[in-house]
């Protein structure tokens, strides 16, 4: 895999775990599009960063356990498990696969495949 892409992925995971929206924004191209399989919608950077802020507010102990990264012609794939603990103490695990498109060392597109049901069930149970 391209070493620059590997470094980009590491930087993104670290920033997401810290809830560091400013760093995430620097890794995104200005016209980035983020698509999720669970709703079929595309987000722009601002909408995505708001979603990420919400995620880190409900999962303050968020972390990404990366299992694999593989090169793609214009970026890379990453398989990981998103883990965290809700404010109520419920442990969450959500396996995911993400396709990243990269141009000039910035992420231009993300296609994220995951099932958010474990998080939604925990939040509903905690009220």
N, C-alpha and C positions, 0 to 999 in steps of 0.2 A: 504494500500500500504506500502511496505517496507520503513521505514523512511530514510534509506540510499539512496534509489532510489529517493525519494522525494527531498532530499538535493542535489543530483546530478543534477536533473532536474532544480532546482532553480539556482544552480551555473552555469549551462550551459546557461540558459536564460539570466542571469545577464551578463555573459561574452560576449554573442552574442550582447546584447544591447550596450555594451561598445566598441565592436569591438576588444576585448581582445583575440587575437589569441593564445597567450602563455597560457592563462588559459584554453581555449577550448582544446588545444593540451593535456594538463595534464588530462583532463576528458576523452579523447579518448584513447582507447587501441592502441598500435603501429600499429596493423594490421586492424584497423577499415575499414569498407566498408560502404559507404553512397549511397543509391539508391533513385532516384526521379521518381515518376510516370510520370512526364511530358516529360522526355527524355529516360527513361528506362536504363540509364547508371549507373554504379557503380563508385564512386570516392574513392580514397584513402585519407588519412588525408591531405596531402599537396595540392592536387587538391581542396578538400573541403574548406580548409582554404583560398585558393586564391579566391574561389567563395564568401566566407563570407566577405573577404576584399572588393571585388567589391560591394557586397550588402550594406555594411555600407558606402561605398563611395557615392553611388547613393541615399541611404536612411539614411542620417546622424541622423535622429531622430527615428531610429528603436526601436520598443518595441514589446513585446510579451504579449498579454492578454490571460492568461491561463484560459480555461473554465473547463477543467476536466483532471484528471489523473486517470488511472485505472491500477491495477497490472496485469501483465501477468506472466506466469510460469517462464520465464527467463529474465524479464525486466518489461516494462510498456508501456502503450499508453498515449499519450498526445494529447488533442484537444486544439487548440489555434487560435487566430487571430493575424497575423503579421500585425503591423501597422507602418506607417512611413510617412514622408513627404519628397518628393524629393527636390533637390536643387532649383528647379523651383517653389516649394511651393504646388505641387499637393499632396493631402492626398491619401494614399494608404491603402487598407485593403485587406488582403488575408487570408481567413480561411484555416486552415491546420489540418491534423492529422498526427502524427508521431508515429511509432513503434520503441522503443528503446530496444535493447538486451544488457544486462549488465552482465559482468563476473568480479568477484573480484573488484567490485565498479568502473569499467571503462566501457565506452560505446564501444561495439565491433561491433555493426551494427545499422544503422539508415535507416528506410524506411519512406520516407517523401511523403505525398500525399497533393499536393496543385496545384492551377492553377496560374501560374505567369503572366497571361495575363493582370491583372490590372496594374502591374508595367511596363510591356513592352509597353502597350498603352501609359501610362503617359510619359515614356522616349522618345518614338517616337514623341509624340505631342510636347514635349519640345525641340526636335531637339538635 
